[in-house]
């Protein structure tokens, strides 16, 4: 069978020279300039990571005070309750339901050991004074340990200095423990030890965040960026995809009464109540196609006819 010959028809109309390489270069240049200009104006900040090392070097007094509160059990993480510490009656509630207690202690944390004692024991070649201090702490009863640490916390709060002075028997080994921990933190060694904990892989930073949250350094950094609990700012920081911007509806509730007033029952349990509200709103969103009345709103307010006006213009409804 013979194949058909295809006729090639020469274009007789007007023509114009087209340089696709030139167009690509021009388009790339314009887009690059716009990208750089807009990123300079609207890009997310590339803030350096906050670490225990930066905390110790920036605010040594706050670090030492936080370490002392870990030892006497008065730090926020030590007194938080579930899921970190088993404290009867603690935890936020929705009405009579204590959500934290229901979940139980899923991530047990002994603040004194996890943030102070165990890291110091892991320090290679400790000084003789540190070895003696660790031994004295281990031999003391829990009541004696708390008495030493509480007295030191009180003294640090009164003097506002890096190290309180006083009788050795009043503070026991606490001054040596906290000062040694400060040296370890300033060197950067404490970051790895606290984050590692009992895990082989250093991917869980719960301990680091809890320890840093027990001081004022982490909160001060958040307030500086308008990210405090009583502020409505949000940051999509580089490397934190998808960032916090999508949480605006969640954080909105914290800015209005009674959720913003911790003196009220709702404000004191704001985390649990706001979580409940968001779960209810999410459920309503899922049920929109099944809720009478709400599912009919598009028919009552026919915005879709405006969006697809050209189609409806070409396909009029019968009788119209």
SVG drawing of the C-alpha trace seen along z (x, -y; Angstrom):
<svg xmlns="http://www.w3.org/2000/svg" viewBox="-40 -46 80 48">
<polyline fill="none" stroke="black" stroke-width="0.4" points="0.0,0.0 1.4,-3.3 1.6,-6.0 -0.1,-9.3 2.1,-12.1 1.7,-15.0 1.6,-18.4 3.7,-21.1 2.0,-24.5 4.3,-27.5 3.0,-30.2 2.2,-33.3 1.2,-35.6 3.3,-38.1 6.2,-36.9 8.4,-38.4 11.7,-37.4 11.4,-35.8 14.4,-35.2 13.3,-32.7 16.7,-32.9 16.5,-36.7 12.9,-36.4 14.1,-33.8 16.9,-36.0 14.7,-39.0 12.0,-37.1 14.5,-35.5 16.1,-38.9 12.8,-40.6 11.6,-37.7 14.9,-37.6 14.8,-41.4 11.2,-41.2 11.9,-38.2 14.9,-39.9 12.9,-43.2 9.8,-41.5 11.8,-39.1 13.6,-42.1 10.3,-43.7 8.1,-40.7 10.4,-37.7 10.4,-35.7 13.1,-36.5 16.1,-34.1 16.6,-34.2 19.5,-32.2 18.5,-29.2 18.1,-29.7 20.3,-27.2 21.3,-26.5 24.7,-27.8 23.4,-31.2 21.1,-31.3 24.1,-30.7 26.3,-33.3 23.6,-35.9 21.8,-35.6 24.0,-33.8 22.0,-34.9 18.8,-33.7 20.4,-30.3 21.8,-29.7 18.4,-30.6 16.6,-28.3 19.0,-25.5 18.5,-26.0 14.7,-25.9 15.1,-22.5 16.9,-21.2 14.2,-22.4 11.3,-21.4 9.8,-24.8 10.5,-25.3 7.5,-25.4 8.5,-22.0 8.9,-20.3 5.4,-21.5 3.6,-21.3 1.9,-18.0 1.0,-15.5 2.4,-14.6 5.7,-15.2 5.1,-14.9 2.5,-13.0 1.0,-15.7 -2.5,-14.9 -5.1,-17.5 -2.9,-19.4 -3.7,-19.9 -6.2,-21.9 -9.8,-21.0 -12.9,-21.4 -15.6,-21.6 -15.0,-18.6 -12.9,-16.7 -9.2,-16.9 -7.7,-16.3 -4.1,-16.2 -4.9,-13.7 -6.7,-11.5 -3.7,-11.4 -1.4,-10.6 2.3,-10.9 3.6,-10.0 6.9,-11.8 8.2,-11.5 10.7,-14.1 12.7,-14.4 13.8,-18.0 16.6,-17.9 18.2,-14.8 17.5,-15.5 18.7,-19.1 21.3,-19.3 22.5,-16.1 22.7,-13.6 24.4,-16.1 27.0,-16.9 27.6,-13.2 28.2,-12.8 30.9,-15.5 34.3,-13.8 37.1,-14.6 35.1,-16.5 36.9,-18.6 37.4,-17.3 35.0,-19.9 32.3,-18.9 32.8,-15.2 32.4,-16.0 29.3,-18.1 27.6,-15.3 28.4,-12.8 27.0,-15.1 23.9,-15.6 23.4,-11.9 23.9,-11.1 21.4,-13.7 17.7,-12.9 15.1,-14.5 14.0,-16.9 17.6,-18.0 18.1,-18.5 15.0,-20.6 16.0,-22.6 19.4,-23.4 18.1,-24.3 15.1,-26.4 17.5,-28.4 19.8,-29.1 16.8,-30.0 15.7,-32.5 19.2,-33.9 19.6,-34.3 16.3,-36.1 17.2,-38.5 20.7,-39.4 20.0,-39.3 23.6,-38.1 25.2,-35.2 26.2,-33.5 24.8,-33.9 27.2,-33.9 26.5,-32.4 27.3,-29.5 28.2,-26.3 25.8,-24.2 22.9,-26.5 23.2,-25.8 25.1,-22.6 26.5,-21.5 24.0,-23.6 26.3,-26.6 29.0,-24.2 26.4,-22.2 24.9,-25.3 28.2,-27.1 29.6,-23.9 26.5,-23.5 27.0,-27.1 30.5,-26.4 29.3,-23.3 26.5,-25.2 28.7,-28.1 31.0,-25.6 28.0,-24.2 28.4,-20.7 25.1,-20.9 23.0,-21.3 23.9,-17.8 23.6,-16.1 20.2,-17.6 18.7,-16.9 20.1,-13.4 18.8,-12.3 18.3,-8.5 17.8,-8.5 20.5,-7.3 19.5,-9.8 19.5,-13.5 16.1,-14.3 13.9,-15.0 14.4,-18.4 11.6,-18.3 14.1,-18.4 16.0,-21.3 12.8,-23.3 11.5,-22.5 14.7,-23.6 15.0,-26.8 11.3,-27.5 12.0,-27.4 14.0,-30.7 13.0,-34.0 15.4,-33.8 13.0,-32.0 10.0,-34.1 12.0,-37.4 13.0,-36.3 9.4,-35.6 8.1,-38.9 10.8,-40.7 9.4,-39.3 5.8,-40.0 5.2,-36.3 4.3,-36.4 1.2,-34.7 -0.5,-38.1 0.6,-39.2 -1.1,-38.4 2.1,-38.2 3.0,-35.2 6.2,-34.3 6.8,-32.0 10.5,-31.6 12.8,-30.2 13.1,-26.5 9.9,-26.1 7.4,-25.1 4.5,-25.4 5.2,-28.1 2.7,-29.6 0.7,-31.8 -1.9,-29.1 -2.5,-29.0 -4.1,-32.5 -7.5,-31.1 -6.1,-29.0 -4.1,-31.9 -6.9,-34.4 -8.9,-33.1 -6.0,-33.8 -6.2,-37.5 -9.8,-38.0 -11.6,-37.7 -12.2,-35.5 -9.4,-33.3 -6.9,-36.1 -7.6,-36.5 -5.9,-33.8 -7.7,-35.0 -10.9,-33.4 -11.6,-29.7 -11.8,-29.7 -8.5,-31.7 -6.7,-29.4 -7.7,-26.4 -7.4,-28.3 -5.3,-25.7 -7.9,-23.0 -10.9,-25.2 -9.4,-26.6 -8.5,-23.1 -12.1,-22.1 -13.4,-25.1 -11.1,-24.3 -12.2,-20.6 -15.8,-21.8 -15.2,-24.2 -13.3,-21.5 -16.2,-19.1 -18.7,-21.7 -16.5,-22.3 -16.5,-18.6 -20.3,-18.4 -21.2,-21.4 -22.5,-19.2 -24.8,-17.4 -26.2,-20.3 -29.6,-21.5 -29.7,-25.2 -25.9,-25.7 -25.5,-23.5 -28.1,-25.6 -26.3,-28.9 -24.6,-28.7 -28.1,-28.5 -29.3,-31.5 -26.2,-33.6 -25.3,-32.5 -21.7,-33.7 -20.9,-30.8 -23.0,-32.4 -20.7,-35.4 -17.6,-33.3 -18.9,-31.2 -20.9,-34.1 -19.6,-33.4 -20.8,-29.8 -24.3,-30.8 -24.5,-33.5 -23.9,-30.9 -26.1,-28.3 -29.2,-30.1 -31.5,-28.1 -34.8,-26.9 -37.5,-29.5 -35.1,-32.4"/>
</svg>
